[in-house]
Amino acid sequence: MAGRFVRASKYRHVFGQSTRREQCYDNLRISKNAWDTNLIKANPKYLSVNWEAGGGGAFAVIPLEERGKLPELLPLFRGHTAVVLDTDWSPFDDSILASASDDGKVFLWQVPDNFTLRTDAEEPEDVKPVGKLSGHSRKVGHVLFNPAAENVLASSSGDYTIKIWDLEDGKSKLTLKGNDIFTSLSWSANGNMLVTTSRDKKLRFWDVRQEKPAHEVPGHGGAKNSRVVWLGDHDRVATTGFSKMSERQLGLWDLRNPEKPVGGDFEPLDSGSGISMPFWDDGCQMLYLAGKGDGNIRYYEYQNDKFEYLSEYRSPDPQRGIAFIPKRGVNTHDNEVMRAFKTVGDAYIEPISFVVPRRAETFQEDIYPPTVGTTPAATSGEWFGGKTSLPPKFSLEDLYDGNEPQMMAAPRATATSSAPAPAPAAAPAISAPRSQPEPIATKPDPTPAPTQSAPAHREMPKVGANKQSMESAASKFADNEEDAGHVSDASSFEEIQKPVVRPSVMAARQEFETKSEPPKASPVSASEPKSMAKDSFTGEGLSAASGVPAPDMREKVQAEESKPAPATATAATNSRPSTATSTPPSASAAAGGLKDVLNEIRSMLQSQGQQIKDLTDEFAQLKAKVSE
């Protein structure tokens, strides 16, 4: 039976939606270089694409709104003397990006204002770099901006080093020395640490400002390259690679105990030949794995310290490169939770939207947690000086409504690594309110008593309960007819209020009301209000057994119930004898009416008993038919 239960998830039905060819970015010349890179990078405004260009390296920048077939001649970003291997966009300025090249240089670029690919010029003017960083002795394979600090850039090179650049003065401030070529790198959310994979099959967690690895552990055992991505503000990273038998694998690592993957081993994926490129969505807590050389994109949800498989986007068109935009670039009006851009061959790029299938005309807050904006947590000087913090976030509802994003202060990054620590502090805050409502709950106890409509609802589904309540009411009347000090009548009437709806019950109530009119009109002295209340309750309140009490009687019953029990009992005991002595005609009339009501109750019980018996027999027959 356990297999029939489905794990609850808001993203269980997320599906990938492809785009028609005319809405793609067509007529491109994507680089054919064999370097293991993603080829393209994206932000909410632009795409950068490694370009197949002669006479030096170049790449193209494509505005996202300029879809369709692009012109033959494009304004390219030129400046490198060798092929461009990687690019990366600044997380805090959508017009700033960096490029890495086979010439060993890192260049900085700024997209011009009102940049477009469709110009009227016969020969579009290329864009020149605004900054050049020199320091590596061999080709630079990767560049990656710090996600928390502004103007801090990491670059990895074939000289087995990673340099950390301060873009404000254009100098390399820190150098991380490895033992082989780095195949991928990823920053922690607070920009304090860097995780890398390299060709020596080692996974390293670098304390960047100490310029040394905090941990160095064996990674995937296969001969091919592996990739790594940091899971946002978690103390976890995910790796993709190959086993010794060339099977694709997925690994989850705990920064605090990285000797082995979480769970003790890697998770096998399939026997594909291309590396799985990992991408992390920190808002939805989802991991996307795009296979290089195939058209499939798997996606998982990170929950309970493991990856729960959700689904897979399949396409017959293989991808060599792919990019995912930041969360602030998704279309919240279409319930889009992520968007990817994949290369199809060497000619065009296809957008793929990952959508939660919902029909909604308002912002879906549950699938859009707050996300990181364009405000850094620190300047480069502060970061190199030792400051560590998470960048502020904002609600995507601001973008949904077309408002300016309102930044929310993010917790300090230290809270991520010490997440269990706040738990003891939070526990008293939760337990303290629980201890306070206890005295508050005891005080309102008398308050619900006057409006006791709940018993009627409790008895509604159970006919047998009505029968027992009515029998007990009849026995109480029979036993306590001459007893002057009993106050449990009100509760018994409350118990049997539900059978009113039956036509026979309404007839009995009307008949009794006719009989009880003379006792109502009998004179009573002003000095005996309590006895009159009791007598009228004894006469008219009995109609609750065969119908709903009259509105004025319900108010009297509620008034009686709202009084404290001892006082009510005393008042009833004192009032009964005075009624018997002062108004004997009234008492005798009430006694006669009581006998009539008892007869009505008995006949009604008999009819209901017969109905119950018929229903029981019918149920037994139905049960026998079902069992056959």
Number of C-alpha atoms within 10 A of each C-alpha: 4 5 5 6 7 8 8 7 11 12 19 17 14 22 19 23 14 16 13 10 15 11 15 21 23 19 15 21 18 24 22 13 14 7 14 17 19 20 25 28 23 26 23 16 14 20 19 23 28 28 25 19 17 10 10 14 24 26 28 24 24 22 19 15 11 15 16 15 15 17 13 10 14 19 20 21 23 20 18 24 16 19 23 32 30 28 27 21 23 20 24 19 13 16 16 16 22 25 29 29 25 21 19 22 24 28 20 20 20 17 18 10 7 6 12 15 18 14 14 7 8 7 10 14 13 13 18 16 18 12 13 17 18 12 13 21 14 17 21 26 27 26 27 25 24 28 26 29 28 25 23 25 22 22 25 30 26 19 18 18 21 27 22 25 23 22 17 12 10 15 15 20 13 17 19 19 15 19 12 17 18 26 23 23 24 23 24 24 23 23 25 22 19 21 24 26 28 21 16 17 21 21 25 22 24 20 16 22 17 12 15 15 19 15 17 15 12 15 24 24 17 17 15 17 22 29 23 24 25 26 24 19 17 17 18 20 22 20 25 26 29 28 18 11 10 16 15 26 22 24 23 26 24 16 17 10 12 19 15 16 21 17 12 11 13 22 16 15 15 11 13 15 15 17 22 28 23 21 21 23 20 21 18 20 16 22 23 20 19 27 23 21 17 19 18 19 21 19 24 20 22 18 11 7 12 13 19 17 14 17 17 17 17 14 13 9 14 17 24 24 26 24 22 22 19 21 25 21 18 20 17 23 14 17 21 22 23 26 22 23 22 23 25 19 17 18 13 19 28 22 21 19 22 20 21 19 14 11 8 10 8 11 17 16 12 8 16 18 17 20 20 25 21 20 16 20 23 20 17 23 15 13 22 18 10 11 16 19 22 26 26 20 19 21 19 27 19 13 18 14 13 9 10 9 16 15 17 15 12 14 12 13 20 13 15 17 14 11 12 9 11 10 10 9 9 10 10 11 10 10 10 10 10 10 10 10 11 10 9 10 9 9 10 10 9 12 10 11 15 17 12 14 12 11 14 16 11 12 18 13 10 9 16 13 15 21 19 14 20 24 17 15 24 21 13 15 20 14 10 13 14 11 12 16 17 17 18 11 18 19 14 21 22 22 22 26 25 22 23 19 12 11 11 14 21 17 14 18 24 14 15 21 17 9 17 19 12 12 19 16 9 11 11 15 11 8 8 13 13 17 24 22 17 20 21 19 20 19 25 22 24 28 26 24 29 29 24 23 22 14 9 9 17 18 14 18 22 16 12 20 19 16 14 10 11 9 11 17 17 13 15 19 17 15 21 21 15 16 23 16 10 14 17 12 15 21 18 13 17 22 16 13 21 21 14 14 24 18 13 19 22 14 12 19 18 13 13 17 15 12 13 15 12 12 12 12 12 12 12 12 12 12 11 10 9 8 7 6
